[in-house]
Every structure is written in C-alpha cells, then in structure tokens.
Amino acid sequence: MSRISICELAEWQAADRMFTLLDVRRTSVRLADATEIPGAHWRDPEEVFTWKDQVPRDRPVILYCAKGHEISQGTPPHWRPWVWMRAT
C-alpha cells in the first residue's frame, strides 16, 4: 500500500491534481476531534461495503485515518490500491 505525507498532499492540492480524499476515521475519533482536511469526504470504515463501489476509479484515492495503523492494518484487499496517510 502506498503512503503520502501531509506535505505531498498539500502539493497535490496546490497543483490542482485530480484525486479523491476520504476521511475513514472511526465515528468516535471524528467526534473527539472534528478537524478535517479540506476537500475530504467522510466515509464510515465499518460500512465500506456500502460505499466502496461509489469511489471513483479514474483517479488516485487517498484515505486518511487518525493513527495511521488502526484502520489500515485491517485493510481489505479492495482498499490496497488506494493511498494512505495519517491525519496529524
């Protein structure tokens, strides 16, 4: 699984690069810290099978979570082509 840093993400955003940015933090984590990365869309990681087919496949997909390991360590095979970053 690829990874991207906050700095690299900022470069992509500044360059108007086409990508999909998904916040996949657990609901409890989002409630504890409502800070979001601009342009991100929240998707419940517990409900991945209800939304995974709606994610565009014609551009890179960046997923971010709170710790950088909790969600990504249990990554299902259909998430593996997507890029991960830790929200800091």
FENFENGI-V250478 format. One record per residue. N is the residue number from 0. RES is the residue in one letter. PSI is psi as a letter, one per 20 degrees, with the letter a starting at -180 (none if undefined). Layout:
n->(N;N)
res->(RES;RES)
psi->(PSI;PSI)
This chain:
n->(0;1;2;3;4;5;6;7;8;9;10;11;12;13;14;15;16;17;18;19;20;21;22;23;24;25;26;27;28;29;30;31;32;33;34;35;36;37;38;39;40;41;42;43;44;45;46;47;48;49;50;51;52;53;54;55;56;57;58;59;60;61;62;63;64;65;66;67;68;69;70;71;72;73;74;75;76;77;78;79;80;81;82;83;84;85;86;87)
res->(M;S;R;I;S;I;C;E;L;A;E;W;Q;A;A;D;R;M;F;T;L;L;D;V;R;R;T;S;V;R;L;A;D;A;T;E;I;P;G;A;H;W;R;D;P;E;E;V;F;T;W;K;D;Q;V;P;R;D;R;P;V;I;L;Y;C;A;K;G;H;E;I;S;Q;G;T;P;P;H;W;R;P;W;V;W;M;R;A;T)
psi->(p;q;q;q;r;g;g;g;g;h;g;g;g;h;j;k;q;p;r;p;o;p;o;k;q;q;g;h;g;h;h;h;n;j;p;q;p;p;i;q;p;p;p;o;h;i;k;h;i;i;i;h;i;i;p;q;j;j;r;q;p;p;p;q;r;g;i;j;h;g;g;h;h;k;p;q;h;i;i;h;i;q;p;q;q;p;o;none)
